[in-house]
Amino acid sequence: MTLDTTTAPEEVFALLGNDLRMRILQALFENPYEPLSFSTLRERVDERDSGKFNYHLGKLVGRFVQKSDEGYELTMAGWQIIGAILSGAYTDSGTIDPIDLDVDCPKCEGTTRLTYENERVNIRCLDCEEQLLSAGVPPGVIDGYDREEIPHIFEQWIRGLFDQAERGFCVSCSGRIVPEVLVDCEDEQLGRIDEPHVKYTCQRCPEICSLSLGSALLNHPAVVGFHYDHGIDLRTTQTWSLDWARRGAAVTESRDPLRARVDITLDGDTLTIIVDDALNVVEVRDSRTA
């Protein structure tokens, strides 16, 4: 199926370039459970000029506001616009002082530090300089949380991005996103990568998401069950603390056809997951049942 695009993007953005129109959207956003009548909505935005109000409301109807016999309410696009503003994506700038984490580097057991600058969170080892995580996060995500809660909040947000990509949706435009397992290549974001990793490419926008192979397998039932059997709940475990999920942990099993492997060892037991070039799991080995 192909969407019927009837309005150019620049025209859509132009519709929002007015303070009164944004106040209309905000008023409807604050009253989500029932449509507002024309007079009630005008009262909510405190606009005395009925003609002016009617003109600007009319510009929003169809794209951001829907009109029915009951009144006016937001369309899905209207909800998304206000939600993006509240997230801080368009209104806030995010920077916090560095936070030293209580999780050792899975590569060298050194000290790990979280930084958040220019709306991007990075976690890096201070000793071996291993980059454990890098992701864009809107400032509004950490609004209202205490400093000690911030690492966990970042973790939950980023895991949500992983989940969305795994289910095939672009984190930027919600378009179709396709995974590919790559080895020995140049990554646009991370530079040269020799080990197997996963590149998610959106089929609609320029968004590209690069993950370690282990990170892309966090929700696989065998992985979740293996950890649970060893007393570990992956839902509450920080991704950057998992040795098998870091960059460099995956192994190339074969190149033609491409097979990539992740080995997870807990308490002397080993789970091996093997995937093909499209991230399909082709084999699972559990040493407990071998």
C-alpha positions in Angstrom: 0.0 0.0 0.0 1.2 3.5 -0.9 0.0 6.6 1.0 -1.8 9.3 -1.0 0.2 12.4 -0.1 -2.0 15.4 -0.9 -0.2 18.1 1.0 3.4 19.1 0.7 5.5 19.0 3.9 6.3 22.8 3.7 2.5 23.6 3.5 1.9 21.4 6.6 4.6 23.2 8.6 3.3 26.6 7.5 -0.1 25.8 9.0 1.6 25.8 12.5 3.3 29.1 12.1 0.8 31.1 14.1 0.4 31.5 17.9 -3.4 31.3 17.8 -3.3 28.0 15.9 -0.9 26.5 18.5 -3.2 27.7 21.3 -6.1 26.0 19.6 -4.2 22.7 19.4 -3.1 23.0 23.0 -6.7 23.7 24.2 -8.0 20.6 22.4 -5.0 18.6 23.7 -6.0 19.5 27.3 -9.5 18.3 26.7 -9.0 14.8 25.2 -12.2 13.1 26.2 -14.9 15.1 24.5 -15.1 17.5 21.5 -15.3 21.2 22.2 -17.9 23.4 20.7 -16.9 26.5 18.7 -17.8 28.9 21.5 -16.2 26.8 24.2 -13.0 26.4 22.2 -12.8 30.1 21.5 -13.2 30.8 25.2 -10.5 28.4 26.1 -7.9 30.1 23.9 -9.2 33.6 25.0 -9.7 35.0 21.5 -12.3 37.8 21.4 -12.3 38.2 17.7 -14.7 35.6 16.4 -13.8 36.1 12.7 -10.1 35.8 13.4 -10.6 32.7 15.5 -12.8 31.1 12.8 -10.2 31.8 10.1 -7.4 30.1 12.0 -9.4 27.2 13.2 -10.5 26.6 9.6 -6.9 26.3 8.6 -6.4 23.5 11.1 -9.5 21.5 10.3 -8.8 18.5 8.2 -5.1 18.1 8.9 -4.7 18.7 12.7 -8.3 19.1 13.9 -11.4 17.2 13.0 -14.9 18.6 13.1 -18.1 16.7 13.9 -21.6 17.4 15.0 -20.4 17.2 18.6 -17.6 19.8 18.1 -13.8 19.9 17.5 -11.1 17.5 18.5 -7.5 16.7 17.5 -6.6 14.3 14.7 -3.7 11.9 15.2 -1.4 14.4 13.6 -2.6 17.0 16.1 -1.8 14.7 19.0 1.6 14.0 17.6 2.5 17.7 17.1 1.6 18.6 20.7 3.2 15.5 22.1 6.4 16.3 20.3 6.4 19.8 21.8 5.8 18.5 25.3 8.7 16.0 24.8 11.0 19.0 24.5 12.0 18.1 21.0 11.3 21.6 19.7 11.4 23.7 22.8 14.1 22.5 25.2 17.8 21.9 25.1 19.2 19.0 27.1 22.5 18.9 29.0 23.3 17.4 32.4 26.5 17.0 34.4 28.3 13.6 33.7 27.2 10.7 35.9 29.6 7.9 36.9 27.6 4.7 36.8 27.7 1.8 39.3 28.0 -0.7 36.5 31.5 -1.8 35.4 32.6 -1.8 31.8 31.7 -5.3 30.4 34.9 -5.3 28.4 37.6 -4.3 30.9 35.6 -3.8 34.2 36.6 -0.1 34.2 34.5 2.9 35.3 31.6 3.8 33.0 30.3 7.4 32.7 27.1 8.7 31.2 27.0 12.1 29.5 24.1 13.9 28.0 24.8 16.8 25.6 23.1 18.2 22.6 20.2 15.9 23.2 22.4 12.8 22.9 23.2 10.3 25.7 26.6 8.5 25.6 27.9 5.9 27.9 31.7 5.3 27.7 34.3 3.5 29.7 36.8 5.9 31.2 39.6 3.3 31.1 39.4 1.5 27.7 37.2 4.2 26.1 34.8 1.6 24.8 31.6 3.2 23.5 28.8 1.3 25.3 25.8 3.3 24.1 25.0 6.3 22.0 21.4 7.5 21.2 19.4 10.6 20.7 16.9 11.4 23.5 14.5 14.3 23.7 15.1 16.5 26.8 11.5 16.1 28.0 12.2 12.4 28.7 14.1 13.2 31.9 12.0 16.2 33.0 10.8 15.8 36.6 13.2 13.0 37.6 15.9 13.1 40.2 19.5 12.8 39.1 19.9 9.3 40.5 17.0 8.1 38.4 18.3 9.5 35.1 20.4 6.4 34.0 17.4 4.1 34.4 15.1 6.5 32.6 17.5 6.7 29.6 17.8 2.9 29.6 14.0 2.5 29.5 13.6 5.1 26.7 16.4 3.6 24.6 15.0 0.0 25.1 11.7 1.4 23.7 13.6 2.5 20.6 15.1 -1.0 20.3 11.6 -2.5 20.6 10.1 -0.2 18.0 12.9 -1.0 15.5 12.6 -4.7 16.2 8.9 -4.5 15.3 9.7 -2.8 12.0 8.8 0.8 12.7 11.1 3.8 12.1 11.8 5.7 15.3 11.5 9.0 13.4 8.7 8.7 10.9 7.0 5.4 11.8 7.7 4.1 8.3 8.8 0.6 7.5 12.3 -0.2 8.8 14.3 -3.2 7.6 17.2 -4.9 9.4 20.4 -6.1 7.9 23.3 -7.9 9.5 26.6 -6.5 8.3 30.3 -7.4 8.8 33.5 -5.6 7.9 32.0 -2.3 6.8 32.0 1.4 7.3 29.1 2.6 9.4 27.8 6.2 8.9 27.5 6.7 12.6 30.2 4.5 14.2 33.0 4.3 11.6 34.7 1.1 10.8 33.1 -2.0 12.3 34.6 -5.4 11.7 32.3 -7.6 13.9 28.7 -8.5 13.0 26.2 -5.7 13.8 22.7 -4.8 12.8 21.7 -1.8 10.6 18.1 -0.8 10.5 17.3 1.3 7.4 14.0 3.2 7.0 12.3 2.8 3.6 10.7 6.2 3.8 13.1 8.7 5.5 16.9 8.9 5.9 16.8 7.3 9.4 19.4 4.7 10.1 19.8 2.8 13.4 22.9 0.8 14.2 22.9 -1.8 17.0 25.2 -4.5 18.3 23.9 -7.9 17.3 23.3 -8.7 21.0 21.2 -5.6 21.5 19.0 -6.6 18.6 18.3 -10.0 20.2 17.4 -8.7 23.7 13.7 -9.7 23.3 14.2 -13.1 21.7 12.3 -15.7 23.8 15.4 -17.9 24.2 17.5 -15.0 25.4 14.8 -13.8 27.8 14.2 -17.3 29.1 17.8 -18.2 29.5 18.4 -15.2 31.7 15.2 -15.8 33.7 16.3 -19.3 34.4 19.5 -17.8 35.9 17.6 -15.3 38.1 18.0 -12.3 35.8 15.1 -10.2 34.6 16.3 -8.5 31.4 13.5 -6.0 31.7 15.2 -4.4 34.6 18.8 -5.1 33.6 20.9 -2.2 32.1 21.8 -3.1 28.5 25.3 -1.6 28.8 26.1 -4.1 31.7 25.7 -7.1 29.4 29.0 -8.3 28.0 27.4 -10.3 25.2 25.3 -7.3 24.0 28.3 -4.9 23.6 29.9 -4.0 20.3 32.6 -6.6 19.5 31.0 -9.5 21.3 29.3 -11.1 18.2 31.2 -13.5 16.0 31.0 -14.2 12.2 30.2 -17.9 11.9 30.3 -17.9 8.1 30.3 -15.4 5.2 28.5 -17.3 2.4 25.9 -17.6 3.5 26.3 -15.0 6.2 25.8 -16.4 9.7 26.5 -14.4 12.8 26.7 -15.7 16.4 26.2 -14.4 19.9 27.3 -16.5 22.8 25.7 -15.9 26.3 27.4 -17.6 29.2 25.8 -17.5 32.7 27.0 -19.7 35.6 28.8 -22.1 33.3 25.9 -22.5 30.9 26.0 -21.1 27.4 23.3 -20.1 25.0 24.2 -19.5 21.4 22.0 -17.6 18.9 22.8 -17.7 15.2 21.2 -15.4 12.7 21.3 -14.8 8.9 21.9 -11.6 7.1 18.2 -10.5 7.6 18.4 -11.0 11.4 16.3 -14.2 11.2 17.3 -16.6 14.0 18.3 -19.8 12.2 19.7 -21.8 15.1 19.6 -21.8 18.9 22.0 -23.9 21.0 21.6 -24.4 24.8 24.5 -26.2 26.5 22.0 -27.4 29.1 20.2 -29.6 26.6 23.2 -30.5 24.4 
